[in-house]
Amino acid sequence: MEAGRIVFLEAEIRRHQNLYYNGEPEISDAEFDRLWDELQQGDPGNALFDSVGRDLADGWPKARHLIPMGSQDKAASPEEFLAWAAKIAHPLWLVQHKLDGASIELQYERGRFVRAVTRGDGEVGDDITPNARRMKGVLTMTRDSFSGGVRGEVLMRRSVHAARYADKANCRNAANGLMKRKDGEGSGDLEVVCYDAVGTLPMEGSSPSGEEGQSPFSDEAGKLRWLSQQGFAVVEARACDTALAVVEYRARVFDARPGMDYDIDGLVVKGFAIDPEDLARPRPEKQIAFKFSLEEAISTLIAVEWSESGANFTPIGIVQPVRLGGTTVQRANLCNTDMITTLNLRIGSRVIMTKRGEIIPKIEGLVANPPDAREIPIPTACSCGASLVDEGTRLYCPNEACPKKELHRLEKWLAVVDVRSFGVGIIGKLHASGRVREIADLYTLTIDELAAYERMGETSAAKILRNLRAPKELSLERFIAGFDLDGIGELIAGKAVASGYDSLEKLRAATVEEIDAVDGFAEITAKALLEGLAALADRMDRVLEAGVVTIAAPRAGGAFTGKSFCFTGELASMKRTEAEARVKALGGTCRAAVTKGLAYLVTNDPGSGSSKNRKALEYGVTIIDEAAFLDLVNGV
């Protein structure tokens, strides 16, 4: 990312943080998150991420916090949350509503309320004690001698906002403004809902060693119970056994949110163990804000259609119309039968949908199944008569002679080889008539035949056939991609070719284990490639025997033959794609990750502690900068 863009993003984020904490935000939370995410991707080490926003206002005395009040990392989708959860692996998850108000710390000495401090910069905030004394939920403990801090959120209920403060954009803005009014007016319309507490002195009756009675709670759930016992209003929370249970609970909360009398913008997810060291970090690692998104909605699944593309059958959910990401949607991707089973989806299910840049939204979670919900029927047979194979991640027809698969392969060939003017309507009619059933048949068409068949005239027919026959020599990877092997496109086929399997004969003779060892392949894709080549060997040979298309000879060995490169970070003199192209032109290969056997890691920050640099050092990979890379390229 360019330095100027980083400076701009940092300034914008700080400006919007200041506006947010002073009750005058200009943009939505989602828009702010997009700025934050862009900076984090472009400059992950930016000092801004080690700080929090400031809500300090002139005219109020300042006070230091007792509880660290840092920022939280966030997950905006189930995928992001599950990735974080797999890394943290709490044995049990405590899930709380993430209240959308203003953070505050209530400080107590021997049970007596003495001070209320806003979030400020995470260490020092405004002492707004006079206003806090008027708020609901701020109390003196009569049954305890606790000394320490209680953290909560200053909220305005929706009903109060509608009745008295409808001129304010939302409840959060109204609460932020009222809590800092010097005259205290309106503070009584606010309330504090609590979710954390930290003791600073031993409880009365504790042992001299402090080993007993040091705190009235032993874990995070115990904090909430103790706060409730003291009379505080406490955030709603529950325990979840698994990370998937958290995702399901989030969907139910999202569905119930419109009926709540207070605003929430997600969940806070943490473990049960109290970890003071983690909580003291500017951004704790063992808890996360699992946020809602503007591109999420709840609807009802009313039907499922099965989209057929070649051999594959893909489920598409038909839902009750709902507004999502600024548009009304009625269709949502269900991906595969595994997803239907895993989410326990049925006709009639209440589902959570997302639209994160996709054209068709995706059903991402189950909210609930009503009593009358019924099973989703899954196709078992293809129109060609063959029984479908359900692998969970893919439902498909195994018949290589299936007419639908044949037609799709013809369309794929024309697209990959980039044959212009040969429209899908023409190829569809030729296939339906039986004249063109496989790719080799295309190269037997004549001008007179095509002109008469489509009544298009000789000029148009000649143009179509001229375009068809124009590509004379194809790279091996392009030739293979044109035959529509499942999961094998030009890019993945090219990885096998670049690794030395640079002829059709070498590929046909290779084993699954050998292709599996190629960077970018796994056992499933290796099998798909080799099984596809074997099944279509006769058809491929017939195309070559037609004498129109040939496969380009293997590239002569270059200076980088046998060497692999991985690029990380931004290059100054060229784009990464250009650098990778120069490596390939010299016979080398490029990898997306640092692995054993990598020849060079190219980075303009060789001394950084990034994960790629650490792995390169661990595997003994040579680390070079851009200048050294250019010396290598220009020196051959």
N, C-alpha and C positions, 0 to 999 in steps of 0.2 A: 504494500500500500504506500502511496506517495506521502512524503512527510507533510505536505500541505494539508492533505485530507485528514491526517491524524490530528494535527493541530486544530483544525476546524471541528472535528468530532469531539475532541476533549473540551473545547470551549463551549460548544453547544450543550453537551451533557451537563457541565457545571452550571451553565445558565438555567437550564430546565430543572436541575435539582434545586437550585435556589428558589425558583418560582414555585415549585411543588411544595417545598417546606414552608413557604410563606402564603400558601393558599391561593395562588394565582397562576395555575398551570396553563400553558398555551397549547399543549399537545396531549394526546391520550397516552395511557400507560403502554399500549401496544406500540405506538410510534416511538416512545422513549426507549422501549426495549430493543427496537430495531437499530437505533443509534448505538446503544450499548453493545449489542451483538456485533455490529460492524467494526467498532473500535476493538473489541476483544479478539476478533479474528485477525484484524490487520496489525494490532500492536498489543499482544497478550500481556506483555510486561509493563504496560503503562502504569505509572504511579497512581493514577486515578482509581484503579481497582483495589488499591490498598487503603482507600479512604472511603468515607461515607459522606452523604450530603449534609449540608448545614441548614439548620432552621433557626439560627440565632437572630434575634430581632433587637434593634436598638431600644434602650429604655428599660430593659429587664435586667436584674442582677444575674450573674452567671454562677453556676454551681457544677461541681464535678460528679460524674456518675459513680454509683456503686457497682452497677452491672454493666459489663461491656455491651455497647449498643452498636454493633457492626452491621454490615449489610449481609444479605444472604445470596448465595448462588441460586440460580433458578433453572427450572426445566419447563419448557413451554409445550411439550408433547409427551405422550406416554413413552415413545422411543427414547427421548432424552432422559426421562426419569428412570426407566428400567436400566439404561446404561450406567447411570450414577448408582442405582441401588445394587447392581451387580458388583460394583467396585467397593462400596461401603459394607454391604452384607450384614446389616444389623440382624440379630436373631429374631427380633420383634420390632414392629414399627408403630410409633405413636404419631397419629395424624390429627392435626388441629386445623380448624378454619383459619385462613389467613385474612384477618380483619383489614378492611380498607379504610383506615382512619389516620390518626397521628400518634406516633409512639410517645410514651411518657414513662418516667420512672418515679414511683412513689417511695419516699425514703422514710424509714421508721427507726425510732430509738426506744427500745424496751416496750414495744407495742404502741407507742404514741406516734401519730403522723406528724412529721416535722417539715417535709419539703416535697415539692413536685418539680421535676426537671425534664425539659423537652429533650429530644434526641440530639440536637445540636450537631457537633462534628464527631459524635461517637464517644467522646471523652468528657466534653463540657457542653452544657446546654443552658437554656434560659430557666431561671427559677420563677415559675408562675404559680407559686403556692397560694396566693390569695384567690386566684380564679379556680384552682383545683379544689379548694375547700367547698366551693359551691356545686361542684359536679357530683352527679350520682355515682356511687360506687367507691368514693374516697372516704375511708373510715379509719377510726382508731380501734386497734385490736383490744378487746376487753378480756379475751381468754388466753392471751399469750404474752410472752415477754420478748418477742422477736425483735431483733435489730438487724437491719439490712435494707435491701431494695426489693420492690415489687414492680415488675414491668407489665405494662398494659397498653391498650390502645384507646385513645379518646375518640368516641364515636358520636354521631348524630343519627338517630333512628330515621328511617324513611318517612314514617308517619309524622314526626316532628318537622322534618324538612318540608313536606307537602303542606303542612298547616301554617308554618311560620316563616320559612326561608325559601320559598319557591323561586325567588329571584336569584338565588345562588345556583351555580351550574350543577352541583351535586352535594351529597352529604359531606364528603371529605373536605371539599373546599370550604363549606360553611363551618365545619368543626375547626379547621385550621385557623380561620379568621377569628372566630369567637374566643378560642382558648387564649389568644394573646391580646385581647382588647384590654387597654389600660384601665378602663372603667369597670371591667368585669361583667358588663352587660351580656346576657345570653349564655353565660357559663352554666347556669342551672339547666339549660336545655341539652347539655352534654352529659355523657356518662363514660366511665372507664371500665373496660372489660379486660381482665388480667389473664396472663398466661405464663409468667415466669417469676421466680423469686430467688434471691441469693442472700444468705445470712452472713453478717460480718462479725458477730460476736457469739460466744457460746451461749446456749440457752441456760436459764436458771436451772440449777440442779444437775448440770453436766458434771462429768467426772473431771478431776484436776488435769488429767492428761488430755482431756478434750476428745477422747476416743468415743465417748458416748454423749448423746445430747447435743452434739455440735450443730445439728440442723434438724428441724422438725420433719424433714422428708428425706427419703433415701434414693429416690429415682425421679424421673421427669413426670411420671403419672402421679407420684406422691405429692409433687408440688401442686398439681391442680386440685387434688383432694384436700390438701391442707388449706389452699387459698379459699376453696369453697366453704370449708369448715369455719374459716375466720369471718365469712360473710361477704367476701368479694364476689362480684359477678365474674364468671370464669368462661373462657373460650370453650366452645364445643369441641370435643376430642373423642377419639376412639382408638383401640388397638387393632392392628391388622397383622395376621400371621405371615403373609407373603407380600412381595412387591406387587404382584398382580392383583391382590385384594385391595391394595391402595388405589390402583388404577380404576378398579370397579367402583370403589367408594367415591372417588373423585367424580365419576360419571353421575352417580346418584345425587351428589351435592350440587353439581352443575345443573341438574334437572330441577332441583328444589329451590335454587337460588332466587328465582323471581318471586317466590312467596315469602321470603325472609324480610324482616323489618330492619335489617342492617346490611351494609354492603360488605361482600367478601370478594377477593379477586384470585382466590386459589386456596391451596392447602399448604401448611408447613409440615414437613415430614422429618422425623428424627428418630433416634433410638431411645430406649428407656434409660440407659445408663447416663448419669450426669458426668460430663467431661469438661471440667473447668478450663483445661488447657485449650481445647478446641473452641470453647465459647469465647476465649480471650483473643482469638484471631480476628483480624479485620473482616474476614469472610470465612466463617466456620465451615469446615469441610464435611462434617458428619450430619448436617441438616441441610435441607433444601426447600426452596419455595416452589411448589408444584403448581404453576399458575394456570389460570384459564386464559383462553385466547379469544379475540374478536372473531377469529375464523373457526369457531366451534358452534355447534347448535345441537339441540335435541329434537328428534322426530320419531316417527313410528314406521317400522318396516312393513309395507303392505303387500309386497310381492317380490319375486326374484326372477329376473330374466337371465338366460345363458347366452352370452355373446360368443359366437363361433368365429375363430380366425385360424384357418388351416385346420390343423389337427386339434387345437386347443379349445376348451370350453371354459369360459370365464364368467363367474356369477356377477351380475349387476343388480344391486338393490334398488327397488322402487320405493320411495318414501313419501310420506305426506309432505306437501310443499312447505318449505321453511326458508327463511332468509339466512344466508350464510355468506360472509365476506362481501356484502353489498349486493348480492344477487339472490334470486329465488331458485332453489334447486329441488329436483324431484328424483335424481338418480345418484347413486353412490357406489363406488367400487367395493366389492367384497373380497377381491384378490383370489381366493381359492377355497377349497372345501375344508382345509385345516383351520382357516380363520372362522368359518361357520361353526365348526365343532368346538374349537377352543373358546370362542366367545359365547357358546350356547345360544346362537341366534335362531330365532323362529319367526314365522310370519306373525306379525303383531307385536314383536319386540320393541321396547322403547330403547333407542340407540343414540349414541353420541357420534356426531360426524365432524370431520375436520376438512378444511380446504386450505392447504399450505402451499399454494402455488400450482397445485394440480388442476387440470382442466375439469376432471370429474372428481367430486369430493370422495372421501374415503370414510367408511364406517369403522370406527376405531375402538368402540367399547359398548358394552351392554349396560343399560340402566336397570331394566327390570323386564321380566316376562309375565304378562298378565295371565290369568287362569285359562283364557280361551286361546292363547298362542298355540300355533300348530307347527309341526316340523316342516322344514324347507325341502321340497322334493328335489333330488339330485338326479340328473340324467344318467342312464345306465347303458344306452346304446346309441351308436352313431347312425345317421341316415343311410350309410353304406351297409349297415347290417352288423358291423363289428361291435363287440362289447367294449365299452370305454374302460380305460385303465385309470383308477383314482390313486394317485401317489400322495395325496394330501396337498402338496404344493402345486400340483398340476393334474388336471382332468383332461384326458386326451384320447384320440382314436389311434390305435397302434397300427392300423392298416395302411401300409405304404402306398397301396393302390387306391386309397379313398379319393373319390373325385374332388372333394373339398380340399384335401391336402394337395392334390395335383394342381388345382387351379391356383391355390395360394403360392405354390412353388413357382409357377409360371410368372405370377405377378411380382414375386420377390426377385426373380432373375432379371426381369425388365427394369426393376427399380435399382438394383445393385449395379448392373452394367450400364445404367443410365441411358436406356433406349427411349428416345423422345417420340412422340406422336402415336405410339402404340398404346392406346387407351385401354382401361380396364373393361370398357364395354365391348371392344373388339375382341380382346383375348377371351372374355367370358363366352361370347357367341361361338368362337372357334373351338373352345373346349367343350361347350355343350353339344356341338354337332359331332364331336368325336374326331375332328380333323387334327387338332393339336392336343395331345394328352401329356406330353413331356417336353422338356426344353429342346431336345434335338429336333422335334417336329417343327419347331419354329423356323429352322434353317432349311427346311424343304419346301416352304411356301414359295409360290411363284407370283409374279405381278398379275398375270391374267386371272389366276385363281382368286387372289385376294380382291382384285378389282370387281370381279363378278360376284363374289360372296357378299361383299359389303355394299355393292352398288355405289362405290365411291369414285370410280374412274381410275384410269391407269396412272395419272399423275400423282394422285394421293397414295395409291398403292405402292408406286415406285419409291416415293419419299419414305414411307414406313419401312419398307424392306431395306432401303439404303441406310437408314438410321440403325436398323437391327444389325446389319452386317458391318457397320463402321468400327466397332471395337474389335480389333483383330487379336491383340495380345493382352491378356489379363494377368495380374499378379496371382500367385497361388491362393493367397488369402481372400482375394476378391472372388475368384472362381468358386472357392468353397462356400463363401457367404451367400452366393447366388442360389445355392441349392437348399437354403432354408432349413439347415440342420437345427434342431432344437437347442436354443441357448448359445449357438455358435455364430457370432457375427464376424465382420471383417477384422475388428480389433483383436478379439481373442484368438482367432485363427492366425493372425499375424504374429502373436507371441510364440506360437509353436514354430512357425516358419523362421522367425528370427533366432530361435534357439538351436537351429541346425536341421530341423525337419523341413527342408526347403524344396522338396519335390513330392508329388503325389505318391510315388513309390515308397519313399522313406516314411511318410505318414501312415500308409497302409500297412507297413511292416512293423510299426511301433507298437509297444504294449501300453496298457493302461498305466502301469507303474512308471514307465518312462515319460509319458505325457504329463502325468500327475506331478512329476518333479519339475516341470517347466514353471517358471515364475508366472503367476496369474491364473494357473489352473488348479483345480481340485479334482478329486476322484470322480465326482459327478460330471463335471464338464469334460474330463478326459474320456469318460465312457461315452458321453453324448457325441463327441467328435469322432471317435473311432468306430462306434456302432453305426453312426450316420454314414460315414465313408464306406463302410462295408455294405450297408443296405442299398446305397445308391451307386455303387461302383459301376454297374452296367450302364446306368443312365448317364453318369459322368463320361464314361468311355464313348458312348454314342455321340455326345456333344463334340468331343475332340475328334472323333472319326468323321464328322461332317465336314471337317477341313476349313471351317470359317474362323473358329476361335482356337487360339493356342495359349498355353500357359507359359509365362515368361521364364526364361532360364534363371537359375539361382544367381543371386548377386555374387560378384567376385569378392573375395576376401578383402576387407578394408583394414585400415590401421587399428580400428577399435574392435575387430573381430575377437570374440571371446571375452570382451570386457563389458561390464554393466555399470551404469551410472544412476544415481538418485539425486534429484534436485530438491532443495528445500529453501524456503524464503524467496524474496524477490530479487530478480536479476536486474542490473542497471542498463546493460547494453542491448538486451533482447528479451523477448517473451520466453517463458519456459518452454512453450510448444516449439518455438524456433530452435532452442538449444537441444531439445530432444530429437528434433528432425535432423540436426547436424550429426548427432551421435549415431542415429540409425543409418544415415547416408554413408558413414564410415564403417558400417558393419557392426556397430555396438548395439546394446539393448538398454532400455530404460526401465527402472523399477519405481514403484510408488512408495516403497518402504525400504528401510535398511535391513538387509538380511545377510546371513553368512554367505561369503563368496562374492559380495558386491565389491567392485573394483574401486569406485570413487563416490564419495558424498560431496556434492558441490553446494557450498553455502557461503554467503558473504559475511557470516558471523561464526567463524570456526571455533571461537572461544566460548560460545553460549552453552548453557546447560540444558538445551532442548533434549527431548527424548531421542530424536534422531542422532544428535551428536553423541549422546551417551552410548547408544547402541553401536555406533560406528567405532567408538573407542573400545567397547567391549569385544567386538568382532574383529578388531584389527584392520578396519577399513580405512583407506587413505582419505583424509578430509582436505579438500582444496577449495580455494575461493574462485570467484569468477575470472579473475585475471589469469590464474593458473590453468583454468579450464580452456580459456581462449588460446593460451600458449600451446596446449595440447592439440587443439583443433587446427590452429594455423601452422603448426609445425609439421604437419603430415602432407 
